[in-house]
């Protein structure tokens, strides 16, 4: 290596040790900001001091490293402090010095280093011996570091930065000394990087100090100091890189090297000036520092739990309590007063609630209208104390009782505005953290508010649906009454003079009068069914349904009774269900087809079941239609002549009486409905 190269290496190493002095002096001052008083903090302060002294020694004195007596003393003290720090991390106690220093490994280590320093002061040893002893000390440090990593257990995440930082520092010394022991000399290029390695591991040490809870050290530096000092540090590193590049250009010894070097340095300073004077870059850098190196202003876990519990206490009731939701915003931020305003259109605003303030007046509504028309930005929270904000400049001296305006969105549509305020001394600074926090809680509270609003609308729709369903059943029954009247009028032309017909007519009118009475009772009691159970013969009632209601339409149903049974249930509803099943079969079957009805009793279940089978040779149904549409209420294939509730009502009737309704069908061949109902016993 020529003389110029040696000088360059010395200059490079000097810059590294200079940076190390600044960085570890910063660590020393940072540790002094914490009030904790324990052994680990003392050892960290000692380690930072040792690093500063170590770097200053090699910066200002050109002694041969690891060979001269002064260098041996400096390196040995540095090794001792680092070993004590590692032993302290492995120790259970963090406060008492005497039990720690009385440990045999600690006493042996200190005694050995003391003897080693004394020997080097009074006896001149061979350089290979010095390198080997320092190499053994590095191996001991690595062993302790490995033991610390294994002992960390479930706290390994806390100790990982410490292990990585100190491990890199010790491992680099190990490589340097191993190479020196092999060739009996220190490699100048490896030595030149030693100060830079010490600087590079410092951020990991700071992170470890913040993470390791057992050390009880909470270092704190204001954001402004960190931002400014970091910018200065980065500028120093940049200038150092610039100087190294300039030296590298000069090493080529070209005739134009002076010109190239001057242009390069000028361009470098120009770039540094542009970056340093850019407000946008400084703001982004500051946000990055705050997000990654500082504790949050809010305890988000407790805030989120409190907000969730509060929202859970708000009932999804008929009348929306907007004041409760406004209270949620105020509680989450610690503000004292506020207002909630609904935005239907930018020109149509409606105040919904206010707490600890006057109602929103017309002047405020006018300003908020202009805000919604021209100044609102999706997801942006407006700070009314920010004089640089365009809306604040627009409103000038006009007052709005608020500090922050928080937009509330329903998907992409503006739903409303939440305006919160508090005394000036208690106001929060609207930085990135508060914006993110308010955005999160606004989404949570807004979602719950919109859910309550949707629940109210759903409740109203359910009431209308219940009324419509009840009306449909009433219309359904009225159609039955009309069918009976039509049948009665048609037969009256032929049998008007027949006394038996007249008697049957009055019986029919009495039955219709009873049915109309039941319908009126359902309407007045707001119920869709009444409990009017009676015992009757299923076959006899089925014959009446066929004769009086279904015989006038082709094809006329045929009835086969294999075994009759007695039922105990609402006879009127039973007749209505059977009539509609038979009527549906007649509608689906051409006049030339057939509808056959079979009555039988089965004992294949725990109790005897009456089985009424209604089979037709009509158009049939597909499996998809049966599965998706057949039992869907108000879905009909009869057009305006049907209500779409016959099959649905039959299924509900069967299930209410612990029975079954089984459907089989083949398209183009016909369908079969089997209604199974439990036969009445003496107990029921």
URSUL-V688752 format. One record per backbone hydrogen bond with DSSP energy under -1.0 kcal/mol. CO is the residue of the C=O (numbers start at 1). NH is the residue of the N-H. If there is no record, write none. Layout:
[[CO;NH] [CO;NH]]
//
This chain:
[[2;6] [3;7] [4;8] [5;9] [6;10] [7;11] [8;12] [9;13] [10;14] [11;15] [12;16] [13;17] [14;18] [15;19] [16;20] [17;21] [18;22] [19;23] [20;24] [21;25] [22;26] [23;27] [24;28] [25;29] [26;30] [27;31] [28;32] [31;34] [38;42] [39;43] [40;44] [41;45] [42;46] [43;47] [44;48] [45;49] [46;50] [47;51] [48;52] [49;53] [50;54] [51;55] [52;56] [53;57] [54;58] [55;59] [56;60] [57;61] [64;67] [64;68] [68;72] [69;73] [70;74] [71;75] [72;76] [73;77] [74;78] [75;79] [76;80] [77;81] [78;82] [79;83] [80;84] [81;85] [82;86] [83;87] [84;88] [85;89] [86;90] [94;39] [97;101] [98;102] [100;103] [103;107] [104;108] [105;109] [106;110] [107;111] [108;112] [109;113] [110;114] [111;115] [112;116] [113;117] [114;118] [115;119] [116;120] [117;121] [118;122] [119;123] [126;130] [127;131] [128;132] [129;133] [130;134] [131;135] [132;136] [133;137] [134;138] [135;139] [136;140] [137;141] [138;142] [139;143] [140;144] [141;145] [142;146] [143;147] [144;148] [145;149] [146;150] [147;151] [148;152] [152;155] [153;156] [155;158] [155;159] [156;160] [159;163] [160;164] [161;165] [162;166] [163;167] [164;168] [165;169] [166;170] [167;171] [168;172] [169;173] [170;174] [171;175] [172;176] [173;177] [174;178] [175;179] [176;180] [177;181] [178;182] [179;183] [180;184] [187;191] [188;192] [191;194] [193;197] [194;198] [195;199] [196;200] [197;201] [199;202] [201;205] [202;206] [203;207] [204;208] [205;209] [206;210] [207;211] [208;212] [213;216] [222;226] [223;227] [224;228] [225;229] [226;230] [227;231] [228;232] [229;233] [230;234] [231;235] [232;236] [233;237] [234;238] [235;239] [236;240] [237;241] [238;242] [239;243] [240;244] [241;245] [242;246] [243;247] [244;248] [245;249] [246;250] [247;251] [250;253] [254;257] [256;260] [257;261] [258;262] [259;263] [260;264] [261;265] [262;266] [263;267] [264;268] [265;269] [266;270] [267;271] [268;272] [269;273] [270;274] [271;275] [272;276] [273;277] [278;282] [279;283] [280;284] [281;285] [282;286] [283;287] [284;288] [285;289] [286;290] [287;291] [288;292] [289;293] [298;300] [299;303] [300;304] [301;305] [302;306] [303;307] [304;308] [305;309] [306;310] [307;311] [308;312] [309;313] [315;317] [320;322] [321;325] [322;326] [323;327] [324;328] [325;329] [326;330] [327;331] [328;332] [329;333] [330;334] [337;421] [338;355] [339;419] [340;352] [340;353] [341;417] [342;350] [345;348] [348;344] [348;345] [350;342] [353;340] [355;338] [361;365] [362;366] [363;367] [364;368] [365;369] [366;370] [367;371] [368;372] [369;373] [370;374] [371;375] [371;376] [377;380] [382;405] [383;386] [386;389] [389;393] [390;394] [391;395] [392;396] [395;398] [400;402] [403;384] [404;420] [405;382] [406;418] [408;415] [408;416] [410;413] [413;410] [415;343] [416;408] [417;341] [418;406] [419;339] [420;403] [420;404] [421;336] [421;337] [423;426] [429;431] [431;435] [432;436] [433;437] [434;438] [435;439] [436;440] [437;441] [438;442] [439;443] [440;444] [441;445] [442;446] [443;447] [444;448] [445;449] [446;450] [447;451] [448;452] [449;453] [450;454] [451;455] [452;456] [453;457] [454;458] [455;459] [456;460] [457;461] [458;462] [459;463] [460;464] [461;465] [462;466] [463;467] [464;468] [465;469] [466;470] [467;471] [468;472] [469;473] [470;474] [471;475] [472;476] [473;477] [474;478] [475;479] [476;480] [477;481] [478;482] [479;483] [480;484] [481;485] [482;486] [483;487] [484;488] [485;489] [486;490] [487;491] [488;492] [491;495] [495;498] [498;502] [499;503] [500;504] [501;505] [502;506] [503;507] [504;508] [505;509] [506;510] [507;511] [508;512] [509;513] [510;514] [511;515] [512;516] [513;517] [514;518] [515;519] [516;520] [517;521] [518;522] [519;523] [520;524] [521;525] [522;527] [530;532] [534;569] [536;567] [537;541] [538;542] [539;543] [540;544] [541;545] [542;546] [543;547] [544;548] [545;549] [545;550] [546;551] [550;553] [558;597] [560;599] [565;538] [566;680] [567;536] [569;534] [570;574] [571;575] [572;576] [573;577] [574;578] [575;579] [576;580] [577;581] [578;582] [579;583] [580;584] [581;585] [582;586] [583;587] [584;588] [588;619] [590;593] [594;617] [595;558] [596;615] [597;560] [598;613] [599;562] [599;563] [600;611] [602;609] [608;679] [609;602] [610;677] [611;600] [612;675] [613;598] [614;673] [615;596] [619;668] [622;626] [623;627] [624;628] [625;629] [625;630] [629;632] [632;635] [638;641] [639;642] [644;634] [645;649] [646;650] [647;651] [648;652] [649;653] [650;654] [651;655] [652;656] [653;657] [654;659] [655;658] [660;676] [662;674] [664;672] [666;669] [666;670] [670;666] [671;616] [672;664] [673;614] [674;662] [675;612] [676;660] [677;610]]
//
